[in-house]
Amino acid sequence: MVFGGAAGENMGLEDDLKARTSALISQQMANWVVEIQRAIQGHQASLVNALDELGETVARYDEKVDEGSIAQAIGEVLAQQPPAAGAADYAGLKAAMAAIEKGTNLSEVLTHLMGEVTRHVERAAMFVVKNNAAVGWHARGFDHSEAVKALTIPLTADTVFRLAHGSRNATRGHVSHSPATAQALARLGGAPQGLLAVPLILRDKVAAILYCDTTQDEMPSGTADLVEIMVAYAGKVIDILSAAPKTAGGTSPGMRPSAPATPAPDGPGTGFGSRPGTLTGRPQPAPAPPARPSTAPPLRPAAFTPGPPAVPPPAPARAAVPPEAQKAHEDAKRFARLVVSEIKLYNEAKVTEGRKTRDIYERLKEDIERGRQMYSDRVPAPVRDASDYFQDELVRILAGGDAAALGRQ
């Protein structure tokens, strides 16, 4: 019995030890968990504080950024980049329009136009529309620019000139789709690829066609648009000039004082919207030729109407022009210069031959008398009686200063 009681006591002790040990371990583990949680919370707080401090540091650096220096650097990089192909050159266009407006007569305006166009294209040539043909007047940038004066391209031929004239719109494309154009311009030399033809419209009629080309596959659309705008503006300037002296004191607003006409100089130049190999512009039947083959109505102002021939009386002695009439006289001079310059523009060959044979008037009698009638209609009688500016310009522009070259009048 004693043995059994001892065994029972040992079992109770063992259970008690297990219970106590288990309780102590549980208590310690609980304490450890609390400590670990406290440590984690402490680290979390430290991490949040560190992140806040880092954010404040970044904010302070942001405040120190020199935005002015960055903007300047960006501007310098952009300035060194070439302009995008076809990008609009508004500053260049503005300068070109100002230059074109300096012209005081038809020849000067066209000369300024050619000068500005050849700043943007490789080669350019102006053709006057006369007798249902495009007649070469002036060219720049070609191997043989002077040869343009010997070119007469029928508007019935399958060229870009027919397309531009018939559609009254700019025509752009590739030379391979207009072999007749390349053949017609072969005398000028070179091997153009992209072509552009822009009609110059005066008083709702196609008076001239500006031809441009390039060695590129096509004329860039931006360049073509720029040239088209310049041609349209030149047409408006010429229209304004032709209508300037409508009254004794009337002048065209914005036009500059008159200046002597200058010959169109030759010089080097620099080079329609479709893909290479296509031509835009719808061909239309060519208009009937002018009734009078020796004239070119499209470039003439509306007031150019046939009138009875009138032999001018001998010029009276010049009297001093009173200050109050000075403006009317300046208008008359400018208008006479415009009309006579136009006659010369359309009849360069006849003027050259007429100077040699001293019979300019006989060769250009119809044009001269039509111009004289227009001058008479536009210029007040007191101004005409005081000075015959029209006759003066005939001598200066047509006869080159030699009155005898006009011949019998």
Disulfide bonds with the S-S distance in Angstrom:
none
